Structures are given as structure tokens and as C-alpha cells.
């Protein structure tokens, strides 16, 4: 059941982000990280979403710029992992407001 909820969350965020002018994959990454208890590497994100690592790398960088995810290190591991920021919904609202101000 949890996997079904997590999958639905990932898909719904993908479709929702399209409505705001972002790529579906960007929204799916946000949804996946929202539904994850622990931080995920780019490889894990790519595998979970069944996409290549290259677009995931670009998206995680963009999400970092938007302050929606944060990069974390796990002791003893050289990879970067990503987790959702604690204030993700507030930050998403701020980002959307800035977008409207610019137009």
C-alpha cells in the first residue's frame, strides 16, 4: 500500500508541476523525495523513476537552486544524496510568487 501511495504521489506531482510550466520529471522527482523517508542518490532517483541519470542530475541541480531540495552527504559514501527541504511548500509558494512578479 505504501508503494502505491508513493507512486501516486510521484505521478500527481509530475502532472501538477506541468500545470505550473515545469517538466513532468521535475515534479516526479519532488514527489518521489516527498514520499521518501531517507535521502536518495541520483542513481536511486533515476532507477526509481526509470529514467537515465543525466536528466536527474540537471533536475536535482535546478531543485537545489529553487531551494526545494538539499544535497546531503552520508558518512563513508562519496555520493551526494538529496532530500526534500523542510520548508518545501512555503518555498514553492515563494518561487511561484517571484515568477509572477517577473512577468
Secondary structure by P-SEA (a helix, b strand, c coil): caaaaaaaaaaaaaaaaaaacccaaaaaaaaaaaaccccccaaaaaaaacccaaaaaaaaaaaaaaccbbbbbcccccbbbbbbccaaaaaaaaaaaaaaaac
